[in-house]
Amino acid sequence: MSNRVPPGAAGALSLEFPQSLAVYEDYAAAQRTVDHLSDAEFPVENCMIVGTDLKQVERVTGRLTYPKVAAAGAISGAWLGLFLGLIFSFFVEQSLGAILLSTVLLGVAFSVVWAVLGYAATGGRRDFSSVSSVVATRYEVLVEHKHAARARELLADLPGALPNPFA
């Protein structure tokens, strides 16, 4: 697997000789810095906000049980069945109610079976549901080298702006 940036995207996601302007612990502060520069009519197209020190955060949302898995499968299957039933209704001359009822019931049955089988296959190794995200712990504002001095001057006017600890 390649970690290369697709052609065309490299130009949009890079600066020529970038310099660090400031480092923040939250995105809102970095965004506020760029907004302050924009309000001062600074050419902000010469700036980047880079999230660094990435970490994965997983929030456990609940315990999984066979009834919960089956219920989630039923809901998912009902939506799938409804969607397929509406599509089928364009191509057949049966009553809409009969088509929708049959496709929803088949969708529920199919989805419940697969959800329960999938859950059983885990062997109890993951009996919880969760939501995960990759987040940055620091946000660095970078600026093109030819605009760095002006950006630093403008940043000095921003109350609570953090200086670059690497300067």
C-alpha positions as CSV (number, residue, x, y, z in Angstrom):
1,M,0.0,0.0,0.0
2,S,1.4,3.4,-1.0
3,N,1.3,6.5,1.2
4,R,1.7,8.8,-1.7
5,V,-0.4,11.9,-2.2
6,P,-2.5,11.7,-5.4
7,P,-1.4,13.9,-8.3
8,G,-2.9,17.4,-8.1
9,A,-3.6,17.1,-4.3
10,A,0.1,17.6,-3.5
11,G,0.0,21.2,-4.6
12,A,-3.1,21.9,-2.6
13,L,-1.7,20.3,0.5
14,S,1.8,21.8,0.5
15,L,3.6,25.0,1.0
16,E,6.9,26.1,-0.4
17,F,9.4,26.3,2.5
18,P,6.8,26.4,5.3
19,Q,7.7,27.9,8.6
20,S,5.9,27.3,11.9
21,L,3.9,30.3,13.1
22,A,2.3,28.8,16.3
23,V,1.4,25.5,17.9
24,Y,-1.9,25.0,19.8
25,E,-3.5,22.2,21.8
26,D,-6.9,22.5,20.1
27,Y,-8.1,23.1,16.6
28,A,-10.3,26.1,17.5
29,A,-7.2,28.1,18.6
30,A,-5.4,27.3,15.4
31,Q,-8.5,28.2,13.4
32,R,-8.8,31.5,15.4
33,T,-5.2,32.4,14.4
34,V,-5.9,31.9,10.7
35,D,-9.2,33.8,11.0
36,H,-7.3,36.7,12.7
37,L,-4.9,36.7,9.8
38,S,-7.7,36.7,7.3
39,D,-9.5,39.6,9.1
40,A,-6.2,41.5,8.7
41,E,-6.3,40.8,4.9
42,F,-3.3,38.5,5.1
43,P,-3.0,36.1,2.2
44,V,-4.3,33.1,4.1
45,E,-3.9,30.8,1.1
46,N,-0.2,30.7,2.2
47,C,-1.2,29.1,5.5
48,M,-1.8,25.5,6.7
49,I,-3.2,24.0,9.8
50,V,-1.5,20.7,10.5
51,G,-2.7,18.2,13.1
52,T,0.1,16.3,14.7
53,D,0.7,13.7,17.3
54,L,-2.3,11.6,16.2
55,K,-4.1,9.2,18.4
56,Q,-7.1,6.9,18.1
57,V,-9.9,7.5,20.5
58,E,-12.6,4.9,21.0
59,R,-15.7,5.7,22.9
60,V,-17.5,2.6,24.2
61,T,-21.2,3.2,23.7
62,G,-22.7,0.1,25.3
63,R,-22.7,-3.7,25.9
64,L,-23.7,-6.0,23.0
65,T,-26.1,-8.8,23.7
66,Y,-27.9,-11.2,21.3
67,P,-31.2,-9.2,21.6
68,K,-29.5,-5.9,20.9
69,V,-27.6,-7.4,17.9
70,A,-30.9,-8.9,16.6
71,A,-32.8,-5.6,17.0
72,A,-30.1,-3.6,15.2
73,G,-30.1,-6.2,12.4
74,A,-33.9,-6.0,12.2
75,I,-33.8,-2.2,11.9
76,S,-31.1,-2.3,9.2
77,G,-32.9,-5.1,7.3
78,A,-36.2,-3.1,7.4
79,W,-34.6,-0.1,5.8
80,L,-32.9,-2.2,3.2
81,G,-36.1,-4.1,2.5
82,L,-38.0,-0.8,2.2
83,F,-35.5,0.6,-0.2
84,L,-35.5,-2.5,-2.4
85,G,-39.3,-2.7,-2.3
86,L,-39.5,0.9,-3.6
87,I,-37.1,0.1,-6.4
88,F,-39.0,-3.2,-7.3
89,S,-42.3,-1.2,-7.3
90,F,-41.1,0.6,-10.4
91,F,-40.8,-2.6,-12.4
92,V,-43.7,-4.8,-11.3
93,E,-47.4,-4.3,-11.5
94,Q,-48.3,-5.8,-8.1
95,S,-49.7,-3.6,-5.3
96,L,-47.2,-1.3,-3.6
97,G,-48.3,-2.6,-0.1
98,A,-47.6,-6.2,-1.0
99,I,-44.2,-5.5,-2.5
100,L,-43.2,-3.3,0.5
101,L,-44.4,-5.8,3.1
102,S,-42.7,-8.8,1.5
103,T,-39.3,-7.0,0.9
104,V,-39.3,-5.5,4.4
105,L,-40.0,-8.9,6.0
106,L,-37.4,-10.6,3.9
107,G,-34.9,-7.8,4.6
108,V,-35.5,-8.1,8.4
109,A,-35.2,-11.9,8.4
110,F,-32.0,-11.9,6.3
111,S,-30.4,-9.1,8.3
112,V,-31.3,-10.6,11.7
113,V,-29.8,-14.0,10.7
114,W,-26.6,-12.4,9.4
115,A,-26.2,-10.0,12.4
116,V,-26.6,-12.8,14.9
117,L,-24.3,-15.2,13.0
118,G,-21.7,-12.4,12.8
119,Y,-22.0,-11.7,16.5
120,A,-21.7,-15.4,17.4
121,A,-18.6,-15.7,15.2
122,T,-16.8,-13.2,17.5
123,G,-16.9,-15.8,20.3
124,G,-17.4,-13.1,22.9
125,R,-14.2,-11.3,22.1
126,R,-15.9,-8.0,21.5
127,D,-19.1,-7.8,23.5
128,F,-19.4,-4.0,23.3
129,S,-20.3,-1.3,20.7
130,S,-18.1,1.7,20.2
131,V,-17.4,4.8,18.0
132,S,-13.8,5.6,17.1
133,S,-12.0,8.5,15.7
134,V,-8.4,9.6,14.9
135,V,-7.7,13.0,16.5
136,A,-4.7,15.2,16.8
137,T,-3.3,16.3,20.1
138,R,-1.5,19.4,18.7
139,Y,-2.3,21.8,15.8
140,E,0.5,23.7,14.1
141,V,-0.1,26.8,11.9
142,L,2.4,26.9,9.1
143,V,3.0,29.8,6.7
144,E,5.0,30.3,3.5
145,H,8.5,31.5,4.4
146,K,8.1,34.7,2.4
147,H,5.0,35.7,4.5
148,A,6.2,34.5,7.9
149,A,7.5,37.9,9.2
150,R,4.2,39.6,8.4
151,A,2.2,36.8,9.9
152,R,4.1,37.0,13.1
153,E,3.5,40.8,13.3
154,L,-0.2,40.3,12.9
155,L,-0.3,37.4,15.4
156,A,1.3,39.7,18.0
157,D,-2.0,41.6,18.0
158,L,-4.1,38.5,18.8
159,P,-4.9,38.3,22.5
160,G,-3.9,34.9,24.0
161,A,-2.0,33.8,20.9
162,L,0.6,31.2,21.7
163,P,4.1,31.7,20.4
164,N,5.9,29.0,18.4
165,P,7.9,27.0,21.0
166,F,10.4,26.0,18.2
167,A,11.3,29.6,17.2
